[in-house]
Amino acid sequence: MYEALNFDFGLTLKLQPELQAEEFEADRAGMLLAGAAGFDPDEMLGFFRKLTDQFDDTGSVINTHPAAKERWRRALAVRYSAQVLRARSHAVAQP
């Protein structure tokens, strides 16, 4: 994608909010799809928790990805829905 943008710093900076919004949507969709497939959504929350522990999200001029703490917070908000989907997938799988 950066190559398609021709490494245009100004354009990348302008697109930063949109790029971050796409990451949030990908996280949300990933949690819901994983839950529907029978996977535990808490595993993804654990991944985001590790990100918050390992990376300092401050000091970068360009942040195409949202802050790890915000990604974790938003994933937490989707947790219940993902758990419901997981429970339904287990119920369907039972004969």
C-alpha positions as CSV (number, residue, x, y, z in Angstrom):
1,M,0.0,0.0,0.0
2,Y,2.8,2.4,0.8
3,E,4.3,1.7,-2.6
4,A,1.0,2.6,-4.2
5,L,1.0,5.8,-2.2
6,N,4.5,6.3,-3.7
7,F,5.8,6.8,-0.2
8,D,4.1,10.2,-0.1
9,F,4.5,11.4,3.5
10,G,1.9,14.1,3.3
11,L,-0.7,11.8,1.8
12,T,0.0,9.1,4.3
13,L,-0.4,11.6,7.1
14,K,-3.7,12.8,5.7
15,L,-4.9,9.2,5.3
16,Q,-3.9,8.3,8.9
17,P,-7.4,8.5,10.4
18,E,-8.9,6.4,7.6
19,L,-6.1,3.8,7.9
20,Q,-6.7,3.6,11.7
21,A,-10.4,3.2,11.2
22,E,-9.8,0.3,8.8
23,E,-7.6,-1.4,11.5
24,F,-10.4,-1.0,14.1
25,E,-12.9,-2.5,11.6
26,A,-10.5,-5.4,10.9
27,D,-10.1,-6.1,14.6
28,R,-13.9,-6.1,15.1
29,A,-14.5,-8.3,12.2
30,G,-11.8,-10.7,13.3
31,M,-13.2,-11.0,16.8
32,L,-16.7,-11.7,15.4
33,L,-15.6,-14.2,12.8
34,A,-13.4,-16.0,15.2
35,G,-16.2,-16.3,17.7
36,A,-18.6,-17.5,15.0
37,A,-15.9,-20.1,14.0
38,G,-15.8,-21.4,17.6
39,F,-12.6,-19.7,18.8
40,D,-12.4,-18.0,22.2
41,P,-12.5,-14.2,21.8
42,D,-10.5,-13.8,25.0
43,E,-7.4,-15.1,23.0
44,M,-7.5,-12.0,20.8
45,L,-8.0,-9.8,23.9
46,G,-4.8,-11.4,25.3
47,F,-3.0,-10.5,22.1
48,F,-4.0,-6.9,22.4
49,R,-3.0,-6.9,26.1
50,K,0.4,-8.1,25.0
51,L,0.6,-5.3,22.5
52,T,-0.1,-2.7,25.1
53,D,2.5,-4.2,27.4
54,Q,5.2,-4.3,24.7
55,F,4.7,-1.2,22.6
56,D,4.8,2.5,23.5
57,D,2.4,4.2,21.0
58,T,3.7,7.7,21.6
59,G,6.4,9.6,19.7
60,S,5.7,8.4,16.1
61,V,4.9,11.0,13.5
62,I,2.8,8.6,11.4
63,N,0.6,6.0,13.1
64,T,-1.2,4.0,10.5
65,H,-2.2,1.6,13.2
66,P,-4.2,2.8,16.2
67,A,-2.7,2.8,19.7
68,A,-2.6,-0.7,21.2
69,K,-4.6,0.4,24.3
70,E,-7.4,1.7,22.2
71,R,-7.5,-1.4,20.1
72,W,-7.7,-3.5,23.3
73,R,-10.5,-1.2,24.6
74,R,-12.5,-1.5,21.4
75,A,-12.0,-5.3,21.2
76,L,-13.2,-5.6,24.8
77,A,-16.4,-3.8,23.7
78,V,-17.0,-6.5,21.0
79,R,-16.2,-9.4,23.4
80,Y,-19.7,-10.2,24.5
81,S,-21.0,-10.4,20.9
82,A,-18.1,-12.6,19.9
83,Q,-18.8,-14.9,22.9
84,V,-22.5,-15.2,21.9
85,L,-21.4,-16.2,18.4
86,R,-19.1,-18.7,19.8
87,A,-21.8,-20.2,22.0
88,R,-24.1,-20.4,19.1
89,S,-21.5,-22.1,17.0
90,H,-21.0,-24.8,19.7
91,A,-24.7,-25.3,20.0
92,V,-25.1,-25.8,16.2
93,A,-22.1,-28.3,16.3
94,Q,-23.8,-30.5,18.9
95,P,-25.9,-33.3,17.3
